Amino acid sequence: MSSQDDNALEDKGEAAEREAAKQRLLAQAEAERVPVDDTTRAVPDRRWRRDQR
């Protein structure tokens, strides 16, 4: 093989690794995603104190 063939194979390998890493990150982000319905609304501190009296 020539050095050009080696470089082409390395570039393809690196591109495949980057794509695999991207897919892993997307899958992890999707698994950790919290649906909007499950989030809670923050209550301002002043209103919370007023309700405690």
NUMAR-743171 format. One line per 4 residues: their letters; for each residue y, z, x of N, C-alpha, C. Coordinates in steps of 0.001 Angstrom, whole numbers, plus 524288, in hexadecimal, padded with zeros to 5 digits. Layout:
% NUMAR-743171
a	Y Z X Y Z X Y Z X | ...
% end
This chain:
% NUMAR-743171
mssq	7FB59 80000 8033E 80000 80000 80000 804D8 80000 80361 | 808D5 7FD8D 80179 80DC8 7FD7F 8044F 810F1 80246 802B7 | 81529 80335 80586 81870 807B5 80436 81B1F 806EE 7FEF9 | 81C26 80206 7FD7C 81E7B 800FA 7F85E 81AB8 80286 7F40A
ddna	815A2 80158 7F4C1 811C1 802D9 7F0D3 81161 808C6 7F069 | 81196 80B6A 7F4DB 8116D 81124 7F4DB 8161A 81361 7F1F0 | 81ABA 8113B 7F2E8 81F75 81316 7F047 81F22 81219 7EA70 | 81D12 80D9F 7E8DB 81C9A 80C68 7E34F 818DD 81037 7E0AB
ledk	8148B 81179 7E34B 810C7 81534 7E114 8132F 81AA3 7E0BB | 81627 81C36 7E4BE 818B7 82152 7E49F 81CB1 82195 7E034 | 81FBA 81D6B 7DF8C 823A2 81D4A 7DB59 82102 81DAE 7D602 | 81CB6 81AF1 7D543 819E5 81B30 7D049 817AD 820A5 7CF6D
geaa	815A8 822FB 7D39B 81388 82845 7D33A 817BA 82C3E 7D1E8 | 81C38 82BBB 7D46B 8208B 82F54 7D355 8228E 82E9D 7CDCB | 822CA 829C2 7CC0C 82492 828C0 7C6B4 820BA 82B1E 7C2C8 | 81BB4 82AAD 7C3E3 817C2 82CEA 7C06B 8182D 832DA 7C061
erea	81915 83539 7C4EB 819B2 83AEB 7C534 81E87 83CAF 7C22E | 822D6 839D0 7C2C9 827A2 83B2B 7BFEF 826C4 83ACA 7BA10 | 8241B 836B3 7B850 8231E 83604 7B2B7 81F8F 83A61 7B0B2 | 81B98 83BD0 7B3BF 81814 8400B 7B225 81B12 84536 7B1D1
akqr	81E7B 84639 7B59A 8219C 84B08 7B58C 82545 84B09 7B0DB | 8278D 84687 7AFB7 82B0E 84615 7AB35 82821 84746 7A62B | 8236D 8452D 7A5A9 82054 8461E 7A0F3 81ECD 84BE0 7A079 | 81D82 84E59 7A4DF 81C39 853F8 7A4C1 820F0 85727 7A304
llaq	8258C 855DA 7A513 82A44 858B5 7A38E 82B88 857F3 79DCA | 82AFB 8532E 79BE1 82BFF 8522F 7965C 82823 8551E 792E5 | 82335 8553C 79478 81F3D 85808 79170 82060 85DE6 79172 | 821F3 85FFF 795F0 8233A 86595 79645 827FD 866D8 792F4
aeae	82BF2 8638D 79325 830AC 86472 79008 82F6D 86451 78A38 | 82C1C 860B8 7889F 82A9D 8605A 7831A 82787 86533 78176 | 8241B 86716 784E7 820F9 86BB4 783A4 82467 87090 78324 | 82892 870E1 7863C 82BFA 8757C 7863B 83073 8750A 78254
rvpv	83100 8709C 77FCB 83556 86FBA 77C30 834E1 8735A 7777C | 8392C 8759B 775E8 83957 87914 7716B 83BE2 87623 76CDF | 8391F 8758E 76889 83B78 872DF 76415 8406A 8759F 7623F | 84414 872A4 76034 84916 874C3 75E83 84850 878FC 75A60
ddtt	8447D 87852 756FA 84393 87C26 752DA 84205 88178 75505 | 83FC8 88199 759BC 83DF5 8867B 75C01 8422C 8895E 75F18 | 846AA 8870B 75FC4 84AC9 889A4 762BF 84DD2 88D4B 75F2A | 85031 8912B 76177 8534E 894DD 75E66 8590A 893E2 75F73
ravp	85C2E 8951F 75BC4 861CD 89469 75C52 86421 89954 75EBF | 8675B 89892 7629F 869E0 89CFE 76534 86DFA 89F4E 76192 | 86E2D 8A46C 76164 87201 8A725 75E2B 8762B 8A945 761CF | 87B22 8A820 760BC 87F42 8AA2F 7641D 87F05 8B027 76464
drrw	88045 8B241 768EC 87FE4 8B7D2 769DF 88330 8BAFD 76613 | 887E4 8B93B 764D8 88B46 8BC38 76157 888E1 8BCC9 75BEC | 886A2 8B894 759E3 88451 8B8DE 754AC 87F9C 8BCA1 754BD | 87CA2 8BC86 758F2 8781C 8BFF4 75961 879DD 8C5A4 7594B
rrdq	87E0A 8C6DB 75C2D 87FFE 8CC38 75C44 8820A 8CDD9 756F0 | 884AB 8CA54 75440 886CB 8CB7D 74F19 88255 8CCC8 74B42 | 87DFD 8C9DA 74B96 8798C 8CAC6 74817 876BA 8CFDB 74949 | 87752 8D1F2 74DF5 8748D 8D6AF 74F83 8772A 8DB9F 74D7B
r	87C04 8DB51 74BB9 87EE0 8DFF6 749F4 87D28 8E19D 7449F
% end
